[in-house]
Structures are given as C-alpha cells and as structure tokens.
Amino acid sequence: MRIKILGIVMALAAVAIQAQKDGDPMNFVGKTVAVFPLYEVAKQLKGAPEGTSVTFTADSAQYLETDIRSWCELTGNVLVSAVPGQGGTVFTVAKGKPSPVKKFSLVLSSDGLLEAVSPLGFALAAAESGMEVSLYLQGPGVHLLKRGYEAKISDPLSSLFSGFARNGLNKIGHLPPQDKLKQMQELGAKIYACGPSLDNFGVKESEFFLEGITVCEYFTFLLRMREADVQIYQ
C-alpha cells in the first residue's frame, strides 16, 4: 500500500515538475529566431550590475547558439555555459562590461508582412544589443503605427494566406510588426513617422498605438542617419 501511495506521489510530483517547466517564462523551445529569447534576456540584464546572470532554455539549433554567442560579443556579456539536453539547450549568460554604444538607423517604407520581417528583426536585434536605434516609417510603412493594424502579404493573390503566414512567423518567434515596434521602444528605440506620408495614407496621430512618436520629414531623420554606425533602408 505504501509503495502504491509512494508511486502516486512520485507521479504527481513528476506532473508538477513538468507543469512548472511548461510554464517557465524563460523556456523558449520552439522559438528559433534569436531575437525572441534575447528580448527577455536583454530586459533582465538592462541596468543590472556586472556579474548578474540569466539562465534560459532554447532550441539546440547550432545557428541559434551562434547568434547568442554573437549577441554576447556585441553587448560585452559573457556566455557562461551552453548545456544541450533532450529538452533544448540551457544557456547561462552573465552581464559583462558594456561595449561602446553604437547607433543604428532604419528607414522602412513598406507595411507588408513579409517585407517588414527582416528589417524590423535587425532593428530589434540592434535594440537588444544595446545600440541606440532610430526608426523612420514612411510611405505605406506608416500604417504599422495605426492602432489595430494587421500587416498582410503584399501580393493580392497571396494576401488571402496572410493569417497562415502570421501564425507561422509567430510560431518560430517572429512577432507581428507592432509587437516588435513596442519591444524596440521598451528597449529605448526612437520611432519617427513621415508627416506627409501620414496625410497621404490617412493615418492620424490620434490613431497611433504607441506614444512618443516624432512626426517629421527627411532632414530630422537625416541627422539620425548621419550619426548612425549601421544604416538599413527598406
């Protein structure tokens, strides 16, 4: 009887442990895009004293580990360990001496789902790496600032499959454009919007889903581009 009870207790304990793992906010298995886990890591280490460590679990894909190592090199943080296992690789990163601050600028002219994936991914990666990020939205790109806007595939025939594409991107860790913009801003990015584009595409400042957006034209953002160490124009 005691053995049976002990077996039940052990089984319940195993279920509880598994449930804890499943609910672990630092378990990113299944998210193969490095900006997804590193956003949480960057938030925890931002402003933390040197030596502070964060442990998280991610996929065991070699390219993901390569990117995590590169992120550490960019930020001055230290990859203490990377231990592979059946449930993914457990990474421990420690806050190191901050690298000299670099500046990044992005001009985005498209509101298309697929066109925005890579540029916003680079901008978010830059923000997670401690770079000063400036983003200028112009042309149809200003739609991304409109509250409730959902980016779609630009091609008219393929746009019917936008929902499938969004779900597929979300699954691997590419969040919707507005989520990425919000994350960037939380990490200190400055977002600018082209005034004439807002007028031409019927987007009002009162419809912005974010606060703190600077409405301007070319010369204002040209100042940011002139200062930038890295520039991307899409």
NORLINLIN-V686498 format. One record per backbone hydrogen bond with DSSP energy under -1.0 kcal/mol. CO is the residue of the C=O (numbers start at 1). NH is the residue of the N-H. Records with the same first field share a line. If there is no record, write none. Layout:
CO = NH  NH
This chain:
1 = 5
2 = 6
3 = 7
4 = 8
5 = 9
6 = 10
7 = 11
8 = 12
9 = 13
10 = 14
11 = 15
12 = 16
13 = 17
14 = 18
15 = 19
16 = 20
17 = 21
18 = 22
19 = 23
21 = 24
24 = 27
26 = 57
28 = 31
33 = 36
34 = 38
35 = 39
37 = 41
38 = 42
39 = 43
40 = 44
41 = 45
42 = 46
45 = 48
49 = 52
52 = 95
54 = 93
56 = 91
57 = 28
58 = 89
61 = 65
62 = 66
63 = 67
64 = 68
65 = 69
66 = 70
67 = 71
68 = 72
69 = 73
70 = 74
71 = 75
72 = 76
75 = 99
78 = 80  94
81 = 92
83 = 90
85 = 88
88 = 85
89 = 58
90 = 83
91 = 56
92 = 80  81
93 = 54
94 = 78
95 = 51
102 = 132
103 = 229  230
104 = 134
105 = 232
106 = 136
107 = 234
108 = 138
112 = 116
116 = 120
117 = 121
118 = 122
119 = 123
120 = 124
121 = 125
122 = 126
123 = 127
124 = 128
125 = 129
126 = 131
127 = 130
132 = 104
133 = 190
134 = 106
135 = 192
136 = 108
137 = 194
138 = 141
139 = 142
140 = 143
141 = 144
142 = 145
143 = 146
145 = 209
146 = 149
152 = 113
155 = 159
158 = 161
159 = 162
161 = 165
162 = 166
163 = 167
164 = 168
165 = 169
166 = 170
167 = 171
168 = 172
169 = 174
172 = 33
173 = 175
176 = 180
177 = 181
178 = 182
179 = 183
180 = 184
181 = 185
182 = 186
183 = 187
184 = 189
185 = 188
190 = 135
191 = 214
192 = 137
193 = 216
194 = 198
195 = 199
196 = 200
197 = 201
198 = 203
204 = 207
205 = 208
207 = 147
214 = 193
216 = 195
217 = 221
218 = 222
219 = 223
221 = 225
222 = 226
223 = 227
230 = 105
232 = 107
